[in-house]
Every structure is written in structure tokens, then in C-alpha cells.
Amino acid sequence: MSVSNNIAEGFERGSTAELLAFLYISRGSCGEIRSMLLFAERFDQAAHLKSKISDLKLLAESCSRQIRAWANNLQNSDIKGQRHLNDTSKAQYEFQRSADVFTRHIDEMVRRARPQDYKEEDE
């Protein structure tokens, strides 16, 4: 619960910097979960749960990787967070996003129409 609560709190604060801080706290909580699972795995009383504990460790590792990927993406974002967006900056962001999608679409059309021009790049 600590993982999801920290993500929720960071998001609600409305800035990318604060969300990033809480994502790192969430990753720390994932580490705590893995530590507790490793500890539980060593108890004889948990022998019948080894398979479930192993599955949970994998899920915790996956969660940690996903949070890290999200944090990396946010670090490279130009958006400073919800509270910093006004109508003009939202429109600029949406325009840039649409322009990027359009450019990728055109690039793909050109690649399909003239594959000989892109052989070296694709290899």
C-alpha cells in the first residue's frame, strides 16, 4: 500500500518534481517489500508459500522497474506538472505532440515508399 499511496500523493501535489520525489520513495517501498519477502522466505513456517513468495518478489521487481521507467520519462519531460499548466501551455504541448505524431507518420510513409533510401539506417 505504501507504493501506491506515495504515487498518489506525488501525483496530487501537481508538480513533476514532487511526483518524481514520491516515485523514488515508492521505489524504496518496493525495495522494502522485496526485503520483507526475502526475510519471510527464510522462515520454516513459510515453506509452503515459497512459490507464492517467489512470484511476489518478481512482481515487486517488475513494479520497481516500471516506476523507474516512469521516473526516467518524467525527468526528460518538458512539462513541469499540472499546477504549472495553463491553457496556452496545454495547447502548445498538444500541438507539439500532434506534430511529433504527424512527423513519425510521414517518416513511416516515406520509408515504405522508398525503402532503398533507408537500408543502411535499418541495419
Order of alpha helices (4+ residues) and beta strands (2+ residues): alpha-alpha-alpha-alpha-alpha
